[in-house]
Amino acid sequence: MKKPNRDFFEHNRNSVAGRLQGGLLVIAGYTGMQLTNDEAVPFRQEATFWWLSGIEFADWWLIIDAGRKKSWLVEPEIDDRHRLFEESLQREAAIERSGVDDVLSRDDAKTMLRQRAKAHPLVYTVGYPDHHDHFGFTLNPAPREMKELLTRTFKSVRDFRLDITKLRAIKQPCELEWMQAAIDLTAKAITDVRNDLAKYQHEYQIEADLTHAFRYGGADGHAFEPIVSSGAGTATVHYFTKQRIRKGTPLMLDIGARVHNYAADITRTMAAGKPTKRLNEIHAAVQSVQKDIIHLLRPGLGVGEYQQKVDAIIKAKLVELRLMNEGDDDRYRQLMPHAISHGLGIDVHEALGRPQHFQPGMVLTVEPGIYLPDEKLGVRIEDDILITKTGHKNLSAKLPSDL
């Protein structure tokens, strides 16, 4: 399996340049963020910036000039003390990695942008994701600061995120290869845990073995904060408190390895010890509706139509289980509170470009669940699905979903 190289990043920039129609795109990579006191959060590059440049260091910029058919990286200003203590990226290595024409200093880049603004008053950038005001956490300031800089320089600044998102939504063969590697490694880690489940007494022991499996297997690590929950914790969608595993209760693993920056996202619910009759019943229901929902997926299927059919399938099953009455949408959203699907790629929750219909090359999850806090019980099953030219392919199908 080849790694991402300059050919990949050059191809991506050329694809973006074709949509710019002679325009100019200037985007910022993420800046470092504080964890606590003088300690930094482990750095993860903004997905689109990495997809276009391959740069995994903080505070770099990228300029794509479609009219001149050139691109530049802009290096951060790093003083000698920080260069001594922290690993940094040299100009030559940045060019070799990304395939850009040159690396500019901050001052040279600002001079170039001022000169460009005299003849071309419009510039594009990549701002914050859609619905970011609902995230509930502090956003990385780099995209906002870049937009402010460009607003001071150009007459008009427009967001190009949607155009790039549409390109990123259709996965290239190499991207699917990296995703499949992440999915296979995740599936193996879950299988190993299941096969030796009796040895675990605490959720954190499972998490430790998953982390070891990912890193030892060559992954970058976890694609997201792993969810290892048991008992009542399974009734909370995102549960991170670690507790003792009690026999006869459900155990949920929602995890994903990250390989060459591409994510897997798989959930399996199993039983710690002999499952109860109720756990068997709820698990069988979720397994059944997931199979029916995956069967729907094909190119040309309307996204709205998909959601309507999904709701009908899950609601019918919940009525059958006598967990809700027909037409009780409020109760439905209590029992199944999250989206059935999301895009998958570099970002775990990757936008698909607001499509009207599913298209070949898109990868999305299918993750129905039933959550019963009063019964201290939750079940979720999640697989990663590729839309193909004729239908779909379950990329995680080799991992059984049985209880």
PASEVO-771522 format. One line per field, with one value per residue: residue number from 1; chain; x, y, z of N, C-alpha, C in turn. Coordinates in pm, whole numbers, plus 50000, padded with zeros to 5 digits. Each point is the difference from the previous one (the first is absolute). Example, Ala and Ser with C-alpha at 12.3 -4.5 7.8 and 13.67 -1.06 7.14 Angstrom:
2
k	[1,2]
c	[A,A]
nx	[51319,49965]
ny	[49431,50105]
nz	[50780,49928]
cax	[49911,50082]
cay	[50119,50119]
caz	[50000,50006]
cx	[50090,49923]
cy	[50120,50109]
cz	[50000,50073]
***
This chain:
403
k	[1,2,3,4,5,6,7,8,9,10,11,12,13,14,15,16,17,18,19,20,21,22,23,24,25,26,27,28,29,30,31,32,33,34,35,36,37,38,39,40,41,42,43,44,45,46,47,48,49,50,51,52,53,54,55,56,57,58,59,60,61,62,63,64,65,66,67,68,69,70,71,72,73,74,75,76,77,78,79,80,81,82,83,84,85,86,87,88,89,90,91,92,93,94,95,96,97,98,99,100,101,102,103,104,105,106,107,108,109,110,111,112,113,114,115,116,117,118,119,120,121,122,123,124,125,126,127,128,129,130,131,132,133,134,135,136,137,138,139,140,141,142,143,144,145,146,147,148,149,150,151,152,153,154,155,156,157,158,159,160,161,162,163,164,165,166,167,168,169,170,171,172,173,174,175,176,177,178,179,180,181,182,183,184,185,186,187,188,189,190,191,192,193,194,195,196,197,198,199,200,201,202,203,204,205,206,207,208,209,210,211,212,213,214,215,216,217,218,219,220,221,222,223,224,225,226,227,228,229,230,231,232,233,234,235,236,237,238,239,240,241,242,243,244,245,246,247,248,249,250,251,252,253,254,255,256,257,258,259,260,261,262,263,264,265,266,267,268,269,270,271,272,273,274,275,276,277,278,279,280,281,282,283,284,285,286,287,288,289,290,291,292,293,294,295,296,297,298,299,300,301,302,303,304,305,306,307,308,309,310,311,312,313,314,315,316,317,318,319,320,321,322,323,324,325,326,327,328,329,330,331,332,333,334,335,336,337,338,339,340,341,342,343,344,345,346,347,348,349,350,351,352,353,354,355,356,357,358,359,360,361,362,363,364,365,366,367,368,369,370,371,372,373,374,375,376,377,378,379,380,381,382,383,384,385,386,387,388,389,390,391,392,393,394,395,396,397,398,399,400,401,402,403]
c	[A,A,A,A,A,A,A,A,A,A,A,A,A,A,A,A,A,A,A,A,A,A,A,A,A,A,A,A,A,A,A,A,A,A,A,A,A,A,A,A,A,A,A,A,A,A,A,A,A,A,A,A,A,A,A,A,A,A,A,A,A,A,A,A,A,A,A,A,A,A,A,A,A,A,A,A,A,A,A,A,A,A,A,A,A,A,A,A,A,A,A,A,A,A,A,A,A,A,A,A,A,A,A,A,A,A,A,A,A,A,A,A,A,A,A,A,A,A,A,A,A,A,A,A,A,A,A,A,A,A,A,A,A,A,A,A,A,A,A,A,A,A,A,A,A,A,A,A,A,A,A,A,A,A,A,A,A,A,A,A,A,A,A,A,A,A,A,A,A,A,A,A,A,A,A,A,A,A,A,A,A,A,A,A,A,A,A,A,A,A,A,A,A,A,A,A,A,A,A,A,A,A,A,A,A,A,A,A,A,A,A,A,A,A,A,A,A,A,A,A,A,A,A,A,A,A,A,A,A,A,A,A,A,A,A,A,A,A,A,A,A,A,A,A,A,A,A,A,A,A,A,A,A,A,A,A,A,A,A,A,A,A,A,A,A,A,A,A,A,A,A,A,A,A,A,A,A,A,A,A,A,A,A,A,A,A,A,A,A,A,A,A,A,A,A,A,A,A,A,A,A,A,A,A,A,A,A,A,A,A,A,A,A,A,A,A,A,A,A,A,A,A,A,A,A,A,A,A,A,A,A,A,A,A,A,A,A,A,A,A,A,A,A,A,A,A,A,A,A,A,A,A,A,A,A,A,A,A,A,A,A,A,A,A,A,A,A,A,A,A,A,A,A,A,A,A,A,A,A,A,A,A,A,A,A,A,A,A,A,A,A,A,A,A,A,A,A,A,A,A,A,A,A]
nx	[50085,49986,50090,49926,50012,50103,50000,49971,50086,50089,49958,49999,50120,50036,49941,50056,50118,49958,49966,50123,50009,50128,49925,49995,50065,49968,50065,49957,50116,49966,49973,50108,49947,49962,50071,50111,49997,50123,49898,50041,49885,50000,50086,49889,50051,49958,49889,49933,50059,49984,49874,50022,50057,49938,49984,50074,50058,50005,49901,49988,50026,49895,50067,49882,50080,49871,49998,50090,49909,49998,50079,49975,50094,49945,50127,49981,49987,50114,50002,50125,49942,49891,50083,50065,49887,49945,49958,50071,49935,50102,50039,50120,49984,49957,50096,50089,49947,49985,50120,49996,49978,49959,50086,49904,50062,49963,50108,50072,49936,50009,50126,50012,49936,50074,50104,49964,49977,50107,50029,49995,49891,49977,49988,50039,49929,50044,49874,49920,49987,49908,49908,50112,49897,49978,50129,49993,50098,50116,49978,50075,50077,50080,49890,49958,50120,49997,49873,50035,50111,49928,49913,50111,50019,49894,49942,50018,49948,50015,49909,50105,49958,49882,50068,50086,49897,49946,50120,50014,49873,50053,50012,50129,50045,50098,49906,49933,50118,50024,49878,50017,50122,49946,49908,50090,50082,49899,49963,50128,50013,49884,50041,50120,49936,49917,50108,50035,49868,50010,50111,49908,50047,50076,49920,50077,49983,49874,49978,50069,49931,49892,50046,50036,49882,49948,50070,49986,49876,50061,49889,49945,49906,49927,49899,49954,49954,50062,49890,50030,49877,49959,49908,49972,50133,49953,49924,50127,49967,50048,50054,50065,49912,50111,49938,49967,50040,49869,50006,49964,50092,49945,50081,50021,50050,50024,50073,50119,50076,50114,49990,50121,49951,49972,49872,49993,49878,50023,49876,50035,49885,50062,50001,50007,50039,49913,49952,49934,49880,49999,50125,49970,49887,50061,50099,49913,49929,50106,50039,49873,49980,50117,49970,49879,50060,50098,49901,49959,50125,49997,50074,49976,50016,49886,50076,49908,49995,50132,50000,49911,50070,50112,49939,49947,50120,50065,49913,49992,50131,50005,49910,50065,50103,49896,50100,49916,49915,49919,50092,50058,50018,49943,49920,49976,50005,49925,49935,49999,50083,50078,50080,49936,50044,50128,50053,50094,50113,50061,49889,49980,49963,50006,49998,49884,50003,49915,50025,49938,50100,50002,50133,50041,50064,49875,50049,49909,49969,49965,49938,49904,49919,49990,49955,50018,50015,49867,50040,50076,49946,50102,49956,50121,49973,50127,49974,50107,49921,50047,49963,49957,50047,49991,50058,50045,50102,49976,50076,49908,49956,50133,49959,49972,49870,50020,49907]
ny	[49880,50080,50087,50093,50043,50065,49885,49943,50075,49978,49874,50002,50062,49914,49908,50055,50007,49882,49996,50044,49943,49978,49963,50059,49897,50051,49898,49989,49941,49903,50075,50000,49911,50072,49908,50032,50110,49944,49916,49957,50021,49867,50037,50043,49984,50119,49928,50109,50067,49893,49989,50129,49973,49914,50126,49944,50115,50064,50086,49903,50070,50002,50032,49996,50029,49979,50134,49996,49912,50067,49943,50058,49953,50038,50012,49946,50105,49932,50039,50035,50057,50038,50044,50040,50042,50054,49883,50039,50055,49947,50110,49943,49961,50123,50044,49917,50031,50127,50025,50094,50117,50052,50035,50076,50112,50028,50076,49906,49915,50081,50018,49870,49979,50096,49950,49878,50060,50063,49881,49929,50071,49884,49948,49874,49949,49931,50027,50029,49876,49944,50076,50071,50083,49877,50020,50117,50034,50042,50074,49925,50099,49906,49929,50033,49977,49892,49975,50030,49927,49907,50016,50011,49895,49922,50038,49876,49935,49890,49925,49922,49991,50047,50080,50024,50021,50055,50055,50037,50027,50017,49884,50032,49917,50089,50091,49928,49991,50129,50031,49917,50051,50120,49969,49942,50100,50083,49934,49993,50128,50025,49927,50057,50114,49979,49957,50109,50011,49874,50036,50077,50079,50083,50101,50060,49877,50005,50123,49955,49887,50077,50084,49897,49944,50119,50040,49882,50017,50110,50007,50116,49914,50051,49975,49957,50073,49887,49937,49972,49955,49984,49906,50083,49992,49882,50049,50041,50082,50107,49886,50073,50009,49963,49882,49930,49893,50004,49877,49957,50097,50095,49980,50131,49970,50130,49943,50053,49923,50066,49976,50054,50032,49878,50021,49912,49949,49912,49954,49933,49940,49961,49878,50060,49881,49925,50028,50104,49955,50105,49976,49872,50038,50090,49916,49899,50089,50044,49877,49975,50111,49973,49872,50034,50080,49916,49914,50112,49999,50101,50010,50129,49930,50062,50097,50084,49931,49996,50126,50025,49923,50062,50117,49966,49957,50104,50091,49929,49992,50130,50017,49920,50069,50074,50059,50007,50100,49957,50069,49937,50110,50060,49897,50008,50133,49957,49914,50087,50060,49915,50058,49948,50106,49990,50098,49934,50039,50115,50069,49972,50125,49941,50127,49984,50127,49974,49873,50004,49934,49874,50008,49931,49933,50026,50031,49922,50036,49884,50075,49911,50050,49933,50107,49922,50127,49992,49932,50112,50030,49980,50003,49999,49996,50008,50021,49982,50079,49937,50114,49895,49964,49884,50041,49906,50031,49901,50105,49993,49943,49993,50107,49883,50017,49869,49975]
nz	[50000,49896,50045,50060,49876,49948,49932,50116,50067,49904,49996,50132,49999,49907,50075,50108,49939,49956,50128,50019,49881,50025,50103,50119,50055,50118,50054,50123,50030,50081,50106,50078,50086,50104,50066,50068,50072,49998,50009,49881,49941,49997,49909,49944,49879,49960,49981,49963,50099,50078,49960,50015,50117,50080,50035,50094,49969,50117,49972,49913,49889,49919,49890,49938,49900,49975,50002,50095,50039,50115,50088,50116,50078,50112,50035,50119,50077,50006,50127,50023,50106,49934,49908,50109,50058,49891,49957,49896,49902,49937,49939,49990,50127,50023,49919,50053,50118,49972,49945,50096,49939,50116,50094,50046,50032,50123,50013,49939,50077,50105,49961,49976,50114,50054,49934,50041,50115,49950,49946,50114,50010,49932,50122,49990,50098,50106,50030,50100,50051,49924,50055,49981,49988,49952,49971,50063,49914,50050,49893,49918,50046,49946,49971,50121,50052,49923,50030,50124,49983,49940,50098,50070,49920,49994,49890,49951,50105,49932,50061,49987,50128,49959,49918,50099,50082,49892,49987,50127,49971,49879,50062,49994,49903,50001,50002,49910,49943,50027,49957,49898,49993,50018,49911,49922,50029,49982,49891,49972,50035,49939,49896,50015,50019,49899,49935,50065,49982,50034,49939,49941,50094,49927,49971,50092,50045,49960,50047,50104,49992,49988,50090,50073,49973,50017,50107,50059,49956,50043,50073,49962,50032,50097,49919,50116,50098,50035,49964,50124,49985,50123,50015,50103,49990,49961,50097,50012,49900,50062,50038,50092,50100,50063,49986,50104,49934,49999,50044,49879,49990,49925,49900,49989,49881,50007,49903,49975,49926,50001,49869,49997,50120,49960,50026,50097,49998,50096,50014,50108,50024,50108,50046,50118,49963,50063,49877,50046,50029,50083,50037,50003,50059,50078,50026,50007,50070,50067,50018,50024,50073,50058,50000,50040,50087,50029,49998,50061,50042,49914,49891,50013,50112,50008,50048,49955,49887,50004,50042,49906,49916,50039,50006,49884,49962,50055,49958,49888,50009,50029,49905,49920,50049,49964,49936,49897,49997,49910,49929,50100,49924,50103,50018,49871,50015,50097,49926,49898,50086,49938,49911,49897,49934,49973,49929,49931,50056,49971,49991,50128,50026,49882,49965,49941,50038,50098,49977,49884,49940,50039,50003,49893,50091,50037,50117,50056,50122,50053,50093,49980,50090,50111,50066,50105,50034,49997,49893,50002,49882,49918,49876,49945,49872,49965,49872,49922,49928,49896,49944,49933,49883,50062,50112,50082,50081,50084,50027,50095,49891,49994,50066,50057,49987,50010,50089]
cax	[49915,50081,49960,49971,50123,49979,49909,49863,49967,49995,49873,49891,50006,49957,49854,49945,50029,49901,49876,50024,49982,50096,49999,50105,49956,50097,49946,50091,50000,49968,50104,50005,49905,50040,49935,49996,50122,50089,49995,49916,49918,50061,49958,49936,49983,49868,49994,50014,50137,50086,49963,50058,50143,50076,50075,49943,50053,49909,50019,50036,49896,50010,49945,49983,49966,49958,50032,50143,50028,50106,49960,50107,49980,50052,50048,49981,50118,50037,50125,50104,49973,49898,50055,50088,49923,49890,50025,49942,50011,50089,49942,50026,49914,49863,49984,50006,49879,49876,50010,49973,50106,50099,49958,50017,49992,49876,50006,49994,49864,49911,50030,49942,49855,49963,50017,49895,49871,49984,49941,49893,49946,49934,50083,49928,50066,49920,49962,49958,49899,49858,49941,50103,49949,49938,50100,50012,50138,50074,50054,50135,49985,50074,49916,49943,50106,50031,49894,50018,50113,49961,49900,50074,50084,49920,49867,49898,50051,49894,50035,50007,49992,49904,50056,50102,49931,49945,50111,50045,49895,50018,50131,50089,50038,50101,49934,49925,50099,50042,49884,49982,50103,49955,49884,50046,50071,49897,49926,50085,50009,49874,49996,50091,49935,49888,50049,50062,49921,49989,50115,49989,49918,49972,49994,50128,50089,49968,50053,50146,50033,49967,50104,50118,49977,50008,50136,50086,49964,50049,49908,50037,49935,49854,49944,49920,50005,49925,49890,49994,49901,49929,49887,49920,50072,49963,49879,50044,50060,50143,50027,50145,50038,50039,49946,50019,49910,49922,49953,49860,49963,50053,50128,50001,50125,49986,50142,50050,50141,50031,50113,50035,49904,49863,49935,49893,49903,49922,49943,49942,49950,50010,49959,50100,49937,49879,49907,49863,49899,49969,50112,49986,49888,50032,50111,49946,49924,50094,50067,49904,49975,50123,50007,49902,50042,50113,49947,49944,50101,50036,50016,49875,49900,49991,50036,49875,49924,50071,49966,49860,49989,50067,49908,49888,50049,50030,49875,49922,50061,49975,49858,49994,50057,49913,50076,49934,49875,50003,49992,50058,50134,50082,50051,50095,50127,50060,50053,50101,50019,50106,49983,50022,50120,50085,50111,50121,50119,50101,49919,49909,49870,50043,49890,49989,49977,49856,49949,49859,49997,50126,50080,50108,50122,49972,50005,49922,49968,49860,50014,49879,50014,49886,50057,49898,50064,49926,50036,50147,50028,50007,50060,50027,50082,50043,50090,50048,49942,50040,49904,50066,49929,49878,49932,50082,50090,50025,50145,50027,49911,50067,49984,49862,49928,49924,50018]
cay	[50120,50121,50108,50127,50067,50130,49982,50005,50137,50078,49966,50066,50145,50020,49986,50123,50109,49992,50062,50141,50076,50110,50075,49987,49938,50012,49934,49984,49880,50028,50041,49918,50039,49966,49892,50053,50073,50021,49878,50015,49889,49929,50073,49934,50101,50017,49895,50051,50048,49883,49938,50081,50031,49897,50059,49961,50091,50111,50140,50020,50045,49953,50090,49939,50099,49922,50075,49984,49857,49982,49994,50028,49989,50113,49944,50085,50063,49922,50052,49899,49920,49900,49908,49909,49911,49935,49959,50090,49952,50081,50040,49898,49886,50040,49994,49860,49934,50054,50026,50140,50065,50063,50034,50143,50051,50071,50133,49987,49959,50115,50090,49940,50012,50142,50026,49926,50064,50116,49959,49903,50036,49887,49890,49891,49936,49893,50042,49898,49906,50031,49972,50002,50066,49897,49904,50005,50013,50110,49963,50042,50136,50027,50040,50133,50099,50011,50078,50140,50052,50015,50108,50126,50011,49985,50062,49897,49870,49899,49869,49898,49870,49909,49948,49900,49888,49916,49922,49904,49901,49888,49949,49944,49861,49995,50035,49882,49903,50040,49979,49857,49958,50043,49919,49864,50001,50018,49875,49902,50037,49963,49854,49955,50027,49907,49864,49989,50094,49960,50046,50143,50037,50143,50054,50058,49893,49980,50116,49987,49900,50057,50097,49921,49934,50100,50051,49888,49964,50100,50114,50126,49998,50004,50105,50084,49950,49874,49978,49866,50017,49879,50022,50121,50092,49977,50076,50135,49988,50024,49972,49990,49964,49859,49932,49856,49925,49905,49888,50001,50133,50027,50067,50068,50054,50090,50033,50005,50031,50103,49955,50105,50109,49960,49944,49900,50030,49876,49973,49869,49978,49858,49973,49960,49883,49954,50111,49985,49988,50135,50042,49924,50054,50133,49986,49942,50104,50094,49927,49986,50127,50041,49924,50056,50136,49987,49948,50111,50090,49984,50130,50057,50008,50133,50004,50019,49875,49908,50031,49963,49855,49961,50029,49905,49868,49998,50021,49876,49905,50047,49971,49854,49971,50069,50107,50126,49990,50052,50145,50072,50039,50039,49876,49945,50070,49959,49864,50002,50146,50050,49975,49862,49992,50116,49972,49950,50020,50055,50029,49891,50051,50074,50051,49942,50105,50024,49938,49964,49856,49931,49984,49901,50053,50052,49904,50048,49900,49969,49970,50007,49964,50014,50039,49986,50035,49945,49859,49995,49917,50062,49918,50068,49924,50097,49954,50101,49957,50068,50002,49955,50034,49920,49981,50038,49899,50015,49989,49934,49883,49883,49998,49964,50092,49921,50033]
caz	[50000,49994,50089,49930,49955,49934,49885,50054,50037,49876,49933,50073,49972,49862,49997,50057,49906,49892,50046,50030,49875,49994,50125,50100,50126,50108,50119,50113,50081,50139,50093,50120,50103,50136,50073,50136,50037,49886,49918,49881,49953,49887,49881,49886,49897,49938,49899,49863,49983,49979,49872,49893,50017,50069,50111,50129,50102,50029,49963,49859,49908,49863,49897,49868,49898,49883,49879,49969,50011,50098,50141,50095,50143,50076,50125,50118,50060,50119,50056,50021,50120,49969,49901,50074,50086,49930,49862,49899,49862,49917,49872,49898,50030,49971,49854,49960,50047,49943,49857,49966,49924,50088,50135,50024,50137,50025,49940,49853,49965,50014,49887,49880,50005,49975,49856,49929,50027,49914,49872,50021,50132,50064,50044,50066,50114,50059,50134,50094,49948,50021,50131,50103,50120,50085,50045,50144,50047,49938,49870,49968,49948,49876,49887,50024,49985,49858,49936,50040,49922,49860,49995,50002,49879,49879,50004,50022,50046,49994,50054,49895,50066,49939,49875,50033,50063,49894,49945,50100,50028,49908,50037,49900,50035,50106,50126,50042,50049,50135,50087,50022,50094,50132,50035,50029,50128,50102,50009,50068,50141,50064,50004,50106,50128,50015,50021,50132,50077,50139,50079,50034,50115,49992,49863,49960,49954,49858,49927,49992,49898,49869,49967,49965,49871,49892,49982,49963,49863,49906,49984,50065,50130,49992,49916,50090,50137,49997,50092,50057,50106,50039,50090,49980,49911,49860,49970,49964,49868,50016,50140,50014,50135,50004,50117,50004,49911,50078,49920,49959,49947,49866,49984,49871,49949,49886,49985,49863,49979,49900,49920,49903,50024,49964,50118,50009,50105,50012,50132,50028,50135,50036,50138,50097,50058,49935,49981,50048,49896,49950,49916,49875,49924,49948,49904,49876,49932,49939,49892,49890,49930,49931,49874,49908,49961,49908,49873,49924,49945,49859,49934,49950,50105,50058,50141,50073,49992,50089,50139,50022,50007,50124,50112,49995,50041,50144,50074,49996,50093,50136,50028,50017,50133,50096,50064,49965,49925,49864,49985,50115,49955,50115,50059,49902,50013,50127,49985,49895,49999,49912,49856,49960,49917,49975,49912,50064,49919,50088,50117,50037,49953,49882,49918,49866,49901,49989,49876,49990,49980,50026,49880,50013,50060,50134,50111,50114,50100,50032,50142,50081,50140,50091,50128,50104,50128,50113,50010,50003,49883,49869,49894,49873,49905,49898,49894,49906,49872,49876,49889,49877,49877,49986,50127,50115,50054,50142,50016,50128,50004,50052,50145,50031,50090,50095,50141]
cx	[50089,49945,49961,50132,49965,49907,49854,49960,49996,49871,49884,49999,49956,49848,49933,50021,49901,49867,50016,49984,50089,50011,50114,49939,50113,49939,50109,49989,49970,50122,49997,49906,50048,49922,49981,50135,50087,50004,49900,49914,50076,49944,49940,49968,49856,49995,50022,50141,50095,49974,50063,50152,50083,50076,49929,50056,49908,50043,50053,49879,50022,49933,49995,49953,49967,50034,50144,50044,50118,49941,50123,49956,50062,50038,49974,50131,50031,50133,50096,49971,49897,50051,50090,49919,49894,50040,49931,50030,50088,49937,50015,49911,49854,49972,49997,49872,49878,50003,49965,50118,50108,49939,50033,50004,49864,50000,49989,49859,49903,50023,49938,49848,49954,50012,49890,49865,49975,49932,49881,49942,49935,50102,49911,50082,49910,49973,49961,49894,49858,49959,50103,49952,49928,50102,50016,50141,50068,50066,50145,49994,50060,49910,49940,50107,50042,49895,50012,50114,49960,49898,50067,50074,49917,49862,49893,50068,49884,50052,49992,49983,49907,50055,50104,49936,49942,50108,50044,49899,50015,50141,50074,50038,50102,49937,49919,50094,50043,49885,49979,50103,49960,49883,50042,50071,49901,49922,50080,50010,49873,49988,50088,49939,49887,50048,50061,49926,50000,50114,49985,49907,49956,50001,50134,50101,49975,50057,50151,50041,49967,50107,50128,49985,50014,50143,50096,49974,50037,49908,50057,49947,49850,49956,49916,50010,49916,49890,50000,49907,49931,49884,49921,50068,49963,49875,50030,50078,50151,50034,50150,50046,50030,49952,50029,49896,49929,49939,49850,49952,50054,50136,50006,50140,49970,50138,50037,50148,50013,50129,50025,49897,49857,49941,49912,49907,49902,49948,49946,49954,50000,49958,50121,49942,49875,49901,49863,49905,49970,50112,49995,49892,50034,50112,49950,49922,50092,50072,49909,49981,50127,50014,49904,50043,50117,49953,49944,50105,50040,50022,49867,49890,50001,50031,49875,49916,50062,49959,49856,49983,50066,49906,49887,50043,50020,49873,49916,50055,49975,49854,49983,50050,49917,50078,49942,49870,50018,49986,50058,50145,50091,50062,50105,50137,50067,50069,50113,50036,50101,49970,50031,50133,50078,50111,50123,50118,50115,49934,49910,49857,50030,49878,50004,49965,49853,49939,49849,49985,50136,50071,50107,50127,49979,50012,49924,49976,49851,50001,49869,50029,49867,50057,49890,50063,49930,50032,50151,50055,50002,50068,50020,50089,50032,50098,50031,49969,50050,49886,50077,49918,49866,49922,50084,50093,50023,50148,50038,49921,50068,49989,49855,49937,49917,50033,50107]
cy	[50125,50106,50123,50069,50126,49988,50010,50143,50093,49975,50074,50150,50029,49989,50126,50116,50001,50063,50149,50090,50123,50080,49964,49943,50011,49938,49982,49860,50038,50049,49907,50056,49951,49880,50041,50063,50021,49877,50018,49877,49927,50052,49908,50107,50006,49916,50051,50050,49882,49938,50073,50014,49887,50049,49969,50081,50122,50129,50023,50051,49936,50101,49923,50109,49927,50072,49982,49854,49973,49990,50019,49960,50121,49947,50094,50061,49929,50054,49885,49910,49891,49900,49896,49896,49920,49964,50097,49945,50095,50025,49891,49878,50030,49994,49857,49927,50039,50015,50142,50060,50060,50018,50146,50029,50069,50136,49993,49960,50117,50101,49947,50018,50144,50033,49931,50069,50122,49966,49908,50022,49885,49894,49897,49949,49886,50036,49883,49908,50052,49963,50000,50066,49902,49908,49999,50000,50112,49953,50045,50136,50025,50036,50140,50109,50018,50083,50148,50065,50026,50112,50137,50026,50003,50064,49899,49869,49901,49865,49894,49859,49904,49938,49891,49878,49905,49915,49892,49887,49876,49947,49942,49857,49992,50035,49882,49892,50033,49981,49852,49946,50038,49915,49857,49992,50015,49871,49893,50029,49962,49849,49946,50024,49900,49859,49979,50084,49968,50054,50143,50021,50146,50046,50054,49894,49969,50114,49990,49901,50050,50098,49928,49936,50098,50043,49889,49957,50104,50118,50124,50004,49993,50114,50097,49939,49872,49995,49853,50008,49868,50037,50124,50098,49984,50078,50147,49990,50016,49989,49975,49964,49850,49935,49850,49933,49893,49894,50013,50132,50018,50070,50057,50053,50083,50060,50008,50032,50111,49959,50103,50112,49965,49911,49880,50043,49883,49989,49858,49997,49851,49983,49963,49883,49960,50114,49971,49986,50136,50050,49927,50061,50134,49991,49944,50104,50098,49933,49988,50130,50047,49928,50058,50137,49993,49955,50113,50071,49963,50138,50048,50006,50140,49997,50017,49873,49895,50023,49961,49849,49947,50020,49899,49862,49994,50017,49873,49898,50041,49978,49850,49959,50061,50104,50137,49971,50059,50152,50080,50036,50042,49878,49936,50063,49976,49864,49992,50147,50054,49969,49855,49985,50130,49959,49959,50020,50043,50041,49881,50036,50092,50043,49938,50105,50028,49936,49979,49849,49941,49973,49894,50066,50062,49887,50060,49886,49971,49950,50017,49960,50011,50021,50006,50030,49940,49852,49979,49916,50084,49908,50089,49908,50094,49935,50114,49953,50088,49992,49965,50042,49927,49982,50050,49884,50031,49975,49929,49871,49878,49988,49966,50099,49925,50040,49911]
cz	[50000,50095,49919,49963,49922,49880,50044,50030,49878,49924,50066,49973,49857,49987,50053,49904,49885,50038,50029,49878,49996,50128,50093,50128,50102,50125,50105,50057,50144,50077,50121,50105,50136,50053,50145,50031,49876,49907,49886,49977,49889,49868,49895,49896,49949,49873,49859,49975,49976,49863,49882,50009,50059,50122,50132,50115,50011,49932,49858,49924,49863,49907,49869,49905,49871,49871,49957,50007,50092,50141,50088,50141,50067,50138,50117,50046,50131,50052,50033,50119,49971,49897,50067,50076,49926,49857,49905,49861,49919,49862,49894,50019,49968,49850,49952,50037,49918,49849,49959,49926,50089,50140,50025,50149,50018,49930,49848,49955,50007,49888,49872,49999,49976,49853,49920,50015,49912,49869,50017,50140,50076,50038,50071,50119,50048,50145,50088,49938,50023,50142,50113,50129,50094,50065,50152,50052,49923,49871,49985,49932,49862,49882,50017,49980,49855,49928,50034,49923,49856,49983,50001,49870,49873,50019,50035,50039,50002,50050,49889,50057,49927,49872,50028,50063,49896,49935,50098,50024,49912,50018,49879,50041,50113,50135,50053,50053,50142,50099,50029,50098,50143,50048,50037,50134,50116,50022,50074,50149,50075,50014,50112,50138,50024,50036,50139,50103,50150,50087,50050,50119,49996,49854,49955,49955,49853,49918,49984,49892,49859,49955,49958,49863,49885,49975,49957,49856,49896,49976,50067,50143,49982,49908,50081,50140,50009,50105,50039,50120,50028,50092,49964,49906,49854,49960,49972,49870,50006,50149,50018,50142,50006,50130,49991,49909,50082,49908,49971,49944,49859,50007,49860,49969,49876,49978,49852,49998,49895,49929,49890,50000,49962,50109,49970,50112,50008,50142,50005,50145,50026,50145,50085,50079,49924,49985,50058,49881,49938,49910,49866,49911,49936,49897,49867,49920,49928,49883,49877,49924,49928,49866,49897,49949,49902,49862,49913,49914,49858,49940,49944,50103,50061,50148,50086,50001,50093,50145,50032,50017,50128,50119,50003,50050,50151,50081,50004,50099,50145,50042,50025,50138,50113,50082,49968,49928,49861,50000,50114,49968,50115,50066,49908,50018,50135,49987,49898,49973,49899,49854,49969,49926,50004,49904,50079,49905,50088,50131,50029,49962,49882,49918,49861,49894,49972,49873,50006,49991,50035,49868,50023,50055,50137,50102,50117,50097,50000,50143,50077,50145,50072,50139,50106,50137,50121,50023,50007,49885,49874,49902,49877,49916,49884,49903,49904,49858,49885,49899,49872,49878,49989,50130,50115,50036,50147,50025,50129,50015,50060,50152,50034,50097,50103,50143,50061]
***
